[in-house]
Amino acid sequence: MRNFFPFLQWLPTYNKRWFTKDVMAGLTVGIILVPQGMAYAMIAGLPPVYGLYASLVPIVVYSFLGTSRQLAIGPVAMDSLLVAAGLGAYLAAEEEAYVAMALLLAFMVGSIQLVLGVFRMGFLVNFLSRPVISGFTSAAALIIILSQLKHLLGTPIAGSNRFHELLYNASVSLSETNWVDLAIGLVGIALILVTRKWIPKIPGVLAVVVLGIMAVYLFDLQAYGIKVVGEIPTGLPHFRAPEISLEKIVEMAPIAVTLALIGYLEAISIGKSLEEKSGEETIDPNQELIAIGASNLLGSLFQSHTVTGSFSRSAINGEAGAKTTIALLFSVVMVVLTLLFLTPLFYYLPNAVLASIIMVSVVGLIDIAYPKALWAYRKDELAILLITFGITLFVGITEGILVGVLLSLLLMVYKSSKPHFAVLGKIKGSDYYRNVDRFGDAIEVRDDLLIVRFDSQLYFGNKNYFKKMLYDCIDSKGEGLSAIILNAEAIHYIDSSAAQMLVRVIEDLQDRNLQFYIAGAIGPARDVIFSSRIIDVLSKEHLFVSTKEAVDYFDHTATPSPIGERVAYQNLRRP
């Protein structure tokens, strides 16, 4: 029960002094969550009230199932944009049909995450490399900012998920700008930035919301044509089963998988960063998958779109002193009070204010420092980042992620097919053997002995490269060569194809009257050596714990003796 309900681990030892901190942190996050939730619902193409619905059941579920003590989940900008991208074909449909598709998408995302968590497959998120995520989030942030221009300018701008189309649509609509809307939006951006930098104790988002509502109401700004949120339904969301059909599931499967992995990556990344600050390590990656998946799945049954961890609200939660997930329950209390009693107050909230909140929130997603660092030392990964960035901007969000992941995998396969291959020599006056290309004149080079090191697993993808490099080194030694030593310290795995290749190479070298030794093989590689034909053609006498001992044996000093080595290796077959 404690594994499935992590709150049972800390609840019995809950310190009463934490309660006040949890209450204050929860209420603070709740105050921010209300306007942010409505703003992010707008990004997803949903009515603002659905942002509040997404801030209820999912948060309650996570508070019982989540393993992070400070992570604040709920609607976020990135996931909301992916919802809009995935459901772009339905934007022209009736609002009710679009909402039904968004709820079905949340149900699918939750189901995928839950299944991945149950089968402990959280490792799949590792295939989303940092260059891909950086390029994708930076491009998505720009798309989100441009998508809010219609609210900031107060003019109807045709929507799109492509940067150039949004930019063009905005440029042709500039003449219809409502200057009052623009002024409200710019003032909202300025106030949020000023309070964030100079008066951090004042929640700038809440201040902008209150001032915007008061300005519209007191000065009757609607008479100037500004757009407001309008009537928000009062009351809590009711149970609503998603409208499931095989055709829709197949159609939305790619975006659902993308959302499931991106959402989990966001949550686990934020949770880990909070752990580093607090010094408490409580996160179980697979349980987090279950918690986020259950939040999305059960939330979708109560009219919630997709949710995940929010960086800004999680930071506020931690800074406000939250000690446990009890804080999340008080955030829910704020949303419940808003839905039951305060929704009439939001009638006069300008859309330009929500646009200003969104723009300031997502501008931090634009990552400039990381590409600069890659330019200095990893230009191949920088290329992947830029390609992902460009495709996300100009082709599509889903396409950007998929191409980025594919390129990352191709780069990984390419690098593993041509790993580092080094010729070793003895450092003068020592027993250490190092790369002759790196240590130069400090290395003793022998004409009768070749020592090589292969810094990777040995498998079907690089066995031919290994063989070519080995024979090139042998040929460069010339006629005086008598033996080859393979330093296998970095070879952690040998597959059947590579084992067969090694057998043929050893037999060929023996036909040439060249001795072949293996030194430093670790447990997994030794297991393969003993279980394959390698040991039959190599013999146990040619296996050594270290390169030095292999060299001593070649020089006929045998310290320790090869028989002693044979016993040592037989005892170490299982690490």
Buried (B, 14 or more C-beta within 10 A) or exposed (E): EEEEEBBEEBEEEBEEEBBEBBBBBBBBBBBBBBBBBBBBBBBBBBBBBBBBBBBBBBBBBBBBBBBBBBBBBBBBBBBBBBBBBBBBEBEEEEEEEBBBBBBBBBBBBBBBBBBBBEEEEBEBBEEBBBBBBBBBBBBBBBBBBBBBBBBBBBBEBEBBBBBEBBEBBBEEBEEEBBEBBBBBBEBBBBBBBEBBEEEEEEBBBBBBBBBBBEBBBEEEBBEEEBBBBEEBEEEBBEEBEBEEEEEBBEBBEBBBBBBBBBBBBBBBBBBBBBBEEBEBEBBBBBBBBBBBBBBBBBBBBBBBBBBBBBBBBBBBBBEBBBBBBBBBBBBBBBBBEBBEEBBEBBBBBBBBBBBBBBBBBBBEBBBEEBBEEBEEEEEEBBBBBBBBBBBBBBBBBBBBBBBBBEBBEEBEEEEBBEBEBBBBBBBEEEEBBBBBEEBEEBBEEBEEBBBBBBEBBBBEBBBEBBBEBBEEBBEEBEEEBBBBBBBBBBBBBBBEBBBBBBBEBBEEBEEEEBBBBBBBBBEBBBBBBBEBBBBEBBEBBBBBBBBBBBBBBBEEEBEBEBEEBBEEBEEEEEE
